[in-house]
């Protein structure tokens, strides 16, 4: 009987390291929590952009034939934003609203000085401020988010028509239009998010029907392209989503 007990104890002693190693190999793997893009956020951004302006007078001002003038504008832009995202798997959808100040302005003065304008008039356009409300969609790669967005936009534009020796016709218009863009965001910490973004604005065409400088009615089409960098603060309400394997 003693010999049997001794043999049993010896076999169990030899098996215990193997059993321990096998149990260690079969231990559940703890998944590393992925970054969760869901939640509210607020932020600021800044950068620069340029506009393109197409002026057309189909009636022929001051006896001249129909003409079209195209000129550009450049300047800085800065603003703030608020938004909300929802993440499901690697997909992120949300909404975002923003408001901005702009110093983007330009004129056709160089064409006037070069004698290429068909009439003695100088036009200048400045984008003063604006805002937008957009839908967003993107793909999250842990702390990296690739996104596109688009929606409604509004902008306040000042246009000035100057005829040397005659006068200045300056007016402000509030235009609504469309905006679309995209970019990349990176979660620096669980709360701070840096991003790089491109956005395109189309404020459509406005009509100046009664210029005070003697020029007959004309129309101007306005589009803008803006590149910005920003920093958002995300409120981590609800906690992170844990990846499932």
C-alpha positions in Angstrom: 0.0 0.0 0.0 2.8 2.4 0.9 4.4 1.6 -2.5 1.2 2.6 -4.4 0.9 5.9 -2.5 4.5 6.7 -3.2 4.2 6.0 -6.9 1.0 8.1 -7.1 2.6 11.1 -5.4 5.7 10.9 -7.7 3.5 10.9 -10.8 1.5 13.9 -9.7 4.7 15.7 -8.9 6.1 15.1 -12.4 2.8 16.2 -14.0 2.4 19.5 -12.0 4.8 21.6 -14.1 3.2 20.5 -17.3 -0.3 21.2 -16.0 0.8 24.6 -14.9 2.3 25.4 -18.3 -0.8 24.1 -20.0 -3.1 26.3 -17.9 -0.9 29.3 -18.5 -1.1 28.8 -22.2 -4.9 28.5 -22.0 -5.4 31.6 -19.9 -7.7 34.2 -21.5 -6.1 37.0 -23.4 -7.1 40.5 -22.1 -8.0 42.7 -25.0 -6.4 46.2 -25.1 -9.1 48.9 -25.0 -9.4 50.7 -28.3 -9.8 54.5 -28.4 -13.4 55.4 -28.4 -14.4 58.4 -30.7 -17.9 58.6 -29.3 -18.9 61.7 -27.4 -19.2 65.5 -27.4 -16.3 67.7 -28.2 -15.4 71.4 -28.6 -12.4 72.9 -30.2 -10.6 75.7 -32.1 -8.9 75.8 -35.5 -6.9 78.1 -37.7 -5.2 78.3 -41.1 -5.5 79.9 -44.4 -7.3 79.8 -47.7 -8.0 81.4 -51.0 -11.1 82.4 -52.9 -12.1 82.5 -56.6 -14.4 85.2 -57.8 -16.0 85.4 -61.2 -17.7 88.7 -62.1 -20.0 88.9 -65.1 -21.8 91.7 -66.7 -24.1 90.5 -69.5 -25.5 93.9 -70.3 -22.2 95.5 -71.3 -21.3 98.3 -68.8 -20.8 101.9 -70.1 -21.3 100.8 -73.7 -18.8 98.0 -73.7 -19.6 94.5 -74.8 -20.3 91.6 -72.4 -17.3 90.8 -70.3 -16.2 88.4 -67.5 -13.5 89.1 -64.9 -11.9 86.4 -62.7 -9.8 87.2 -59.7 -8.5 85.5 -56.6 -8.4 86.3 -52.8 -6.2 85.0 -50.0 -5.9 85.3 -46.3 -6.2 83.7 -42.9 -9.1 82.1 -41.1 -9.8 81.0 -37.5 -12.7 79.8 -35.5 -14.3 77.3 -33.1 -16.5 74.2 -33.3 -18.7 71.8 -31.4 -19.7 68.3 -32.4 -20.8 64.8 -31.5 -19.6 61.4 -32.7 -20.9 57.9 -32.4 -18.6 54.9 -33.1 -19.7 51.4 -34.0 -16.8 49.1 -34.7 -14.4 51.0 -36.9 -17.0 53.3 -38.3 -17.6 56.8 -36.9 -20.5 59.1 -37.8 -21.5 62.5 -36.3 -22.4 66.1 -36.7 -20.4 69.3 -36.3 -21.1 73.0 -36.3 -18.6 75.8 -36.5 -18.2 79.5 -36.8 -15.2 81.4 -38.1 -13.6 84.8 -38.7 -11.9 85.4 -42.0 -9.4 87.8 -43.5 -9.6 86.3 -47.0 -9.8 89.2 -49.5 -8.6 90.1 -53.0 -9.3 92.3 -56.0 -8.8 92.7 -59.8 -6.6 95.7 -59.2 -3.6 94.1 -60.9 -5.7 93.6 -64.1 -6.7 97.3 -63.9 -3.1 98.4 -63.5 -2.0 96.2 -66.4 -4.7 97.7 -68.6 -6.5 94.4 -69.1 -9.9 95.5 -67.7 -12.4 96.5 -70.4 -13.7 99.3 -68.1 -12.3 101.7 -65.6 -13.5 99.9 -62.5 -11.9 97.9 -59.7 -13.7 95.1 -57.8 -12.7 93.7 -54.4 -14.3 90.9 -52.4 -13.7 90.1 -48.7 -15.0 87.1 -46.7 -15.6 88.5 -43.2 -17.0 85.6 -41.2 -19.2 82.5 -41.6 -20.2 79.2 -40.3 -21.4 75.7 -41.2 -23.4 72.7 -40.0 -22.1 69.4 -41.4 -22.6 65.6 -41.2 -19.4 63.6 -40.7 -18.4 60.0 -41.5 -15.1 58.2 -41.1 -13.1 55.1 -40.4 -11.2 54.8 -37.1 -7.9 53.0 -36.8 -7.6 53.1 -33.0 -6.4 56.7 -32.3 -6.4 57.7 -36.0 -9.6 58.9 -37.7 -9.9 59.4 -41.4 -13.1 61.4 -42.2 -15.1 63.3 -44.8 -17.9 65.8 -44.1 -20.4 68.0 -45.9 -23.4 70.2 -45.4 -24.8 73.8 -45.2 -22.6 76.9 -44.9 -23.1 80.6 -44.7 -20.8 83.6 -45.2 -20.7 87.3 -45.0 -19.0 88.9 -48.0 -18.2 92.6 -48.6 -17.9 93.6 -52.2 -16.5 97.0 -53.3 -16.7 98.4 -56.8 -14.5 101.5 -57.4 -14.6 103.7 -60.5 -11.8 106.2 -60.2 -13.1 109.8 -60.4 -16.7 108.6 -60.0 -17.2 106.9 -56.7 -17.2 103.8 -54.6 -20.0 101.3 -54.3 -19.5 99.1 -51.3 -22.1 96.6 -49.9 -22.4 93.5 -47.7 -24.2 90.3 -48.6 -25.0 87.3 -46.4 -24.8 84.2 -48.6 -25.8 80.6 -48.0 -24.3 77.7 -49.8 -22.7 74.2 -49.6 -19.5 73.0 -48.0 -17.6 69.7 -48.2 -14.2 68.4 -47.1 -12.2 65.9 -45.2 -9.1 65.3 -43.1 -7.3 63.3 -40.5 -7.6 63.4 -36.7 -5.3 61.9 -34.1 -6.2 61.4 -30.4 -3.1 62.8 -28.6 -4.6 61.8 -25.2 -8.0 60.4 -24.2 -9.3 64.0 -24.3 -7.1 66.1 -26.7 -7.5 65.5 -30.4 -5.4 67.2 -33.1 -6.5 67.4 -36.7 -5.7 68.6 -40.2 -8.6 69.4 -42.5 -9.4 70.7 -46.0 -12.8 72.4 -46.7 -14.4 73.7 -49.8 -17.2 76.4 -49.8 -19.5 77.4 -52.6 -21.5 80.5 -51.7 -23.1 80.7 -55.2 -23.9 83.8 -57.1 -25.1 87.2 -55.9 -26.5 90.0 -58.0 -25.7 93.7 -57.7 -28.7 95.2 -59.4 -28.2 98.9 -58.7 -24.6 99.9 -58.4 -24.0 103.6 -57.4 -20.9 104.0 -59.5 -22.7 104.0 -62.9 -21.7 100.4 -63.7 -24.7 98.4 -64.9 -26.0 95.4 -62.9 -23.5 92.5 -62.6 -23.2 89.1 -60.9 -20.4 87.5 -58.9 -19.8 83.8 -58.2 -17.7 83.0 -55.1 -15.9 79.8 -54.0 -13.3 79.2 -51.3 -10.8 76.5 -50.4 -9.5 76.5 -46.8 -6.8 74.4 -45.0 -6.7 74.3 -41.2 -5.2 72.6 -38.2 -7.2 72.3 -35.0 -7.3 71.0 -31.5 -10.5 69.5 -29.9 -11.3 68.5 -26.4 -13.5 65.4 -26.1 -15.6 64.7 -23.1 -15.2 61.0 -22.2 -18.7 60.4 -21.0 -19.6 56.7 -20.9 -16.0 55.3 -20.9 -14.0 53.5 -23.6 -15.2 50.7 -25.8 -13.3 47.4 -25.2 -12.3 45.5 -28.3 -13.7 42.0 -28.7 -11.7 39.2 -30.1 
